[in-house]
Amino acid sequence: MGGTGRINSMNSSARSLIVPLVGVIALLVFSGCPRRRAEDPAVPAPAVEPSRSRPAPARPGADGGERAAMEQARREADPQLHSAGFGRRLRAWAEADFGDALAYVRQLPVGSDRTQAVLLILEILGRSDPDRALALACELVATREQRAFYNAFFARLAAADPAAAVARLALVPPGDSRERALRALAEGWSSNDLPSALAWAGKLEPADREPAMAAVLAALAPADPLRAIDLAGQSLTGIARERAVAAGLRALALGDPPAAAGVLGRLPLSEELGQVVPEVARALAGRNPTEALAWVNGLPAGKVRDLAFANVLNVWAAQDPFAAGRYIGLMPAGPVQVAAATDLARRLTAIDPQQAVSWAGMLPDETARRQSLAIVASVWAQRDPAAAARWAADTPALPAEALTGALSYWTLQDPAAVRNFVQQLSGETQVRAAACLAPTLAQHDPVSALAWSQTLPAPAAREAAQAAAFDRWLGNAPAAARAWLAAANLPPETKARLLASPQP
């Protein structure tokens, strides 16, 4: 009570000293920010309303209990619990006593906790006193992660009052922070009033125009892609222009693929635009595959054209696989034909495996033929593994993977039938099949798998199956496998071979 009485009894001359002191403090707080520039005449600057709920000013020392609670939250090892607890406690503290919470944030070391705290404290202050929040951001924001404050702040402000957001741009320091603010403002304004946002962005100084115009054009592209492309060429440069043009072309291709193809044909094929070419080709193919192929064939040779070509064939194969198959069969040999052939083989097998076999077997290029047949075997095995395995065993031209894949699927359905099937094979086919089947059988019952391996008629098949089965057992349970081998009635040279390097 004595302290209160002394304060209440302060004479008028002492009070008069406070006013100039407050002015000095305010000057110090705002001195780190850029001076307000002349505003765009098209957007009147709003009167800044006084804060209705200004947070309490900082006091010399933070409350010991709150500080201890914050430090306890920082000691939490689990990252999610750490972040949630730290943020929850800091928010409650800042809403109860902003000054003490701010003092605590200022002394936090560099790291994720400080970043979270800076963003949270600025977000709280920004809702009640935007100008003070921007001034404080000049002091606190120091890293790329912390500069996300400007994205959130100006997005929220632009959605509510674009003129107020424009007026406060002068309080944002140059560089990445200002670019973030401009983009967020432009995006938020464009979502509510695209024509006004476009007019504003077009009148900005060159340094500010590019990030703002890029954001506005991204919003314009879906509604008027040709205008967005034209404005990008007039107002943007470098990668910003390339990205804006690409966005416009993607939007244009959705509604008018020939127009998009025409625009692309008049532009230099940069890396950014090269990514749009396959998308336009796909859109064209959806209307007319043969016209799309004619357009793709007119492109410069290279990866972009190859990918566009593959996209056209992919669409055509979905529409009419047999017509696409005839075209693929006449293509020049090479990686593009192989990719197209294997993709179509997958589609045809899902429709009719026998027709897929017939088509793939007639491909003139050996690489395309072998790989397409292997795809047929794999897809067919998922539908009818027994039929696929029998076909693969009767097709010597297939790679070994075709047969082993089919056998693997069949084993999941009927292991006994697969064992009998492999026993009936002959020659190298039986050797490959036995080596494939043995590890699968050994996965569940290695002793039975080793016993089965010795029932095979061909010595080479017996040896391959025995080695593959033991190798799987040795990998899964080495102690049990070695104990079995030590007690097994096998020649020393066989034991040595089984303990040697893993079999292929």
N, C-alpha and C positions, 0 to 999 in steps of 0.2 A: 504494500500500500504506500510505503514511503516513496518508492521509486515512481509510482503513478502520480503521487502528489507533486513531485519535483517536475515531472514532464508537463503536467497540467499547468504548473506555475511558470513555465518558460516564458520569458518576456518577449516582447515583439521584436526587439533587435536581434535576438538569437534566431527567431523564426526567419527573419529576413535573410539570414545567411544560407538557408536551405535552398532557396529558389535558384540562385546562380550555381550552386553545387549540382543540383539536378540537371541543369543545362549542360554542365561540363561532362557529367556522366553520360548523358544522351549523346553528346558529340563523340565521346570515345567509343560508345557502342556501335555507332553507325559509320565511323570513319573507315572501317575496313571494306566497305561495300562501294561499288562504282556509283558515281553521281548519277542522278536521274537525268536521262536525256529527254530532248523534246519528243513528245508523243506523236504518233501517227495522227494527222488531222482527221482522218476518216473515222477514227475511233476515239470518242471523247473520253478523257481520263475521269474515272469516277471519284467522287469524294470519298476519302477513306473514313469509314465510320469508326468512332471510338470503340474500344473493346468493351463488351458488356461483362466479360468474366475474365479479366486479366489475371494471370497467375501471380501468386505472391512473389515478391522480390526475394532474391537470395539473401540468406543470413550468413554470418561469418562461419558458423560451424554446422555441419549436418547432424541430425539426431543420431546418437550412438546406436540405438536399437534398430533403426532402419538400415543404417550402414552395415551393422552386423548381419542383418537378415539378407541383405544383398550379397555380402561376401559368402554367406552360407549357400545361397543359390548358385554362386559362381563355382563352388566346389563340387557340385553335382557332376558325376562322371558321364552319365548317359546324355548324349548330345541333345536329344529331343526334350528330355526332362529339364536339362540345363537351360535351354533357350526359353522354354515355356515358363519355368519358374522365375527366371531372371526378368523376363519381360512383364510377367504379371505383377511381381513385387515393385518393379520400377514404375509401372503405370499407376499403381495405387499410391505410391509415394509422391509422384509428380502431381497427381490430381489433388492430393491433400496439402502438399507443401512444395510447390514448383521450385522455389529458390534453393532449398536444401538438396532436392533431387538433382538440379542442374549442377550444383557444386560437386556432387558426387560424380556425375558424368564427366566433368572436366578433368578429374584426376585419374580416370580409368586409363590403363595402359593401352597401347595400340593392339588391336586384335578384334576378334569377332564380337566380344562382349561390348567393346566400345562402339563398334559399328551399329549393333542392335540398339544400344542406348541412345546414340546420336539420332538415329532415325526415329526412334520412339519419342524422344523429348521434343524434336522439331515437329513431329506430327501433332502432338498434343498442343503445343504452342500455336501452330499454324492454324488451327481451327478457331482459336479465340483472338489471336493477334497476328495476322499474316505478315505485316511489315516487320514486327519484332522477330518473327521466326526467320525471315529472310536475312535480317541483320545478324542473328545468331548463327545462321548457317555459314555466313562468311568466316566466322571464327572456328566453328566445329568441323565442318565438312572438309575432309582432307584426302579421301581415297575414292577410287572408282565406285566401290560398293556404297559408300556414304552419299555419293552424288545422285543415287536413286531417289533421294529426297525431292529433288527438283522435278523428276518425272511425276511422282505422286502428287506433289503440291500443285503444280500447274495443271495437271489433268483434272483434279478436283475443282480448282478455281475456274478453269475454262468452261467446265460443264455448267457451273452456276452463273458465272458472270464473266464473259470473255473480255469485256472492257476493263474490268478490274485486273484480270490476268495480264493484259497488255501493259497496263500502267505499271505493274510491279516487275516487268522485265528489266527495268533499269536498275533494280536492286540485285540482279544476278551477275556474278563475276563472269568475265569472258572465258571462252574455251569450252570444254566438255559440259560444264554445268549449264552454260547458256544454251548450247545446242540441245541438251535434254529438255530444258524449259521450253524452247521454241517448238520442238517436235510435239511435246505433250500438249502445249497450248493449241497448236494447229490441229492435232488429232481430236481433242475434245471439242473444239469449236466446229470443226467440219462435221462431226456427228450430229450437230443440232442445226447448223446454218452454213452449209457448204459454200454458197455464193459469197457470203460476207467473209468467210475465212480465206477464200481464194483471192478476193480483192485485197484483203489486208496483207497476205503473204506476198502478193505481186508488187507491193509498194515498199517493201522493206529494203534496207541497205543490202548490198551484195553479200556481206558476211552473214547476215541473218536470213537472207532470202532462201538460201539453199536448203537448210534443214527444215524450215517452215514449209516451203513449197513442196519438198519431197513428201512430207506427211500429208499435205492437202491433196496432192495428186494421187497418193495411194487411196484416198477416200473417193476421189473423182473417177478413178479407172473403172470400177464396176458399172457406174452409171453412164459414163461417156468415154469409152476407152480411146477413141480417135482423138478427142480433144486433149485427153491426158497425155497421149503420146506427143502431140504437137506442142503442148506447153512445156513438156519436159525438154524437148529440143531447144526451146527458146530461153528457158530460165535456169536450167541446171547444167552442170558440167561434170565430166569425169564419171566415176562410178555411180554417183547419185543419179545422173541422167540415165546411165545404162539400166540401173535397177528400176527406175520409174518407167522407162520405155518397155522393159520386160514385163512389168506388172500390167501395163496397158495391153500388151500383146496377148498375155494370158487371158485377160478379160475379153478381148476381142475374139479370140479363138473359140470361146464358149458359144458365142452367138453367131459369128460370121467367120468360119475358118478360112475361106478363100481370101477375104479381106486381110486377115492376119498374115497369110502367106504372101500376099502382095506387098504389104508393108515390110515384111522381113526381107523380101527380095531386093528392096531398095536401100537397105541399110548394110553397113559393114558388119561382118559376122564376128563380133567380139566374143570374148569368153562368156560374158553374162548373157548375151543374146543367143549364144550357142546352146544354152540350157533350155531355151524356149523352143528351139527348132523341133525336137522330138515331140513336144506337147502339141505343137501345131500340126505336125504330121499325123499324129494319132487322131486329132479332131477332124482333119481332112479325110482320113481313112474311114471314119465313122459314116461319112456321107458317100464317098466313092473311092474304094481302094485303088482302082487303076489310075485315077487322076492323082491321088496322093503319091503313088509310086512315080508317076511322071514328074511331079514337083520335086520329090526327093532326089531323083536321078539328075536333076539340074543343079543340085547343090555341089559345092566344092568337095572333092574327095577327102575323107578323113573320118575321125571318130564320130563327129557330129552327124554326118550323113549315115554312117553305119547304124548308129543308134536310132535315127529317124526311120531308116529302112526297116529295122527290127520292129519298131512300134507299129508301122503300117502292116507288116505281115502278121503281127500278133492280133491286130483287130480283124484283119481279113480271115485269119484262121478261125476266129470265133464265129464269124458270120457264115463262112462257106469253106470248111477245112479242105475239101477235096479240090476245089478250084485253087486254093492257096497251095496245096500240095503239088499240083501240076506246075505252078509257077516256080516253086522252090526247086523242083527237080531240074529245071532248065537254067538255074542260076549258075554263074561261074563258081568253081570250087574255091573254098577259102573259109575263114572264120565266120563270116556273115552267113554263108549258107549253112554251115554246121550249126550255128546257134538257131537259125530259123528251122532247120530240119528237126533238131532235137525237141524244140518247143512244139512243133506240129506233131511229132511222134507221140508226145505225151497226150495231146488232145485227141488224136485219132484212137489211141489205145483205150481211152476212157469211153469212146463210142463203140468201137469194134476192134478187138485185138487182132483178129485175123486179117482185116483190111489194113491195119497198121503194119503188120508184118509184111504183107504183100507190097505196100507202098515203100516202106523203108528198105526192103531188100532190093528194090529196083533203082535206088539212087546210084548214079554213076560214080560219084566220088567215094573212095573207100573209107576215108575218115568220117564223112557224113553218114555213110551207111552203117558202119560199125557202131558209132555212138548212138545213132537213132535206134538201132536194134537193141542196144543195151538199155535204153530208156523204155522201150516197149516191154522188155523182160521185167524191169523193175515195177512199172505201173501195173502190168498184167498180174504179177505175183501178188500184189495187194488185193486183187479181186479174186483170182483163182490160182493159188500158188502151185497146185499139183499140175495143172495144165501148163503153166508157165515153165515149171521145172522140166517137164517132159519135152517141151518145145526147145528150151535152151540146151538140153542134153543132145538133141538131134541136130543142133546148128553149130557145127565146129567153128564157123567164122566169128562167133560171138566172143567177146572178151570174157575172161574167167569170172569177172564180177557179176555178169548177167546170171550165170548158173548159181553161184553162191548166194546171191541175193534172193533168188527164187526159193532155194532150199531153206534159207533162214525163215522166210515167211511160212513155208509149209511146215517146218518143225514146230512152230507155235500151235498149229492145228492138229497135226497127227504125227508125232515123232516115230512111231512104229512103221508107218507107211513110208516115211522118208528113209529110214534105215534099210528097209527092204528094197526101195528103189535104187539106192546107191549101190547095194550089193549086186544089182543086175546090170550096172553100167560096166564099161570095159575101157581099157587103155588109159590114156592120159585124162580122159573125162572123169573116170572113176577116182583117179588120184586127186584131182582138184576138188571134186565133190566130197570125198572123204575128209580131206584136210579142212574143208569148210564146216562140215557137219560135226566133226568130233569136238571142237571147243564148245559148241552149243550144248551138246549132250553132257559134256564134262562140267558145265556150269552147275548142274543140279545133282549129278551122280557120276563122279569121275571114275569110280571103280567099274561101273557098268559100261561107261564109254570106252575105257581101256579094253575091257573084255570084248566089246563089240568090234573094236578096231581089228582084233585078231581073227574075226570071222570073215573078213573080206577076202575074196579069192586071189587078187593080185598082190604079190609081195610089196610092190612100190606103194600101193594104196594102204596096205596094212602098216607099213612103216610111217607114212605121212600122217595117218589118222592117229596112230599111237603117240607120235611126237607132239601133235597138236593138242591132243587131249591132256597129256601129262604137263605140257607147258601151261595150259590154262589152270590146272590144279596147282601147279607150283606157284603160280602168281597169286591164287586165291588163298591157299593154305599151305605154305612151304613146309612146315614141320610135318604135317600129315603126309604130304606127297613124298618127302624124302624118307619117311619111315616106311611107307608102302614099297618104295623102290628098293630100299635096303633088304626087305624081306622077300621081294619078288624073285621068282625062279627064272631069272633072265641072264643071258650071257653078259660078262663084264663089259664087252664092247657096246652092247645095247644100253646098259645103264649109263655108260660114259656119254653116249650120244644123246640120251634123254636129258642129261644134266648140262649139256653144252648150250650154245646160244639158242634163243628161241627160234622156233620154226616159222617160216613165212606163212 
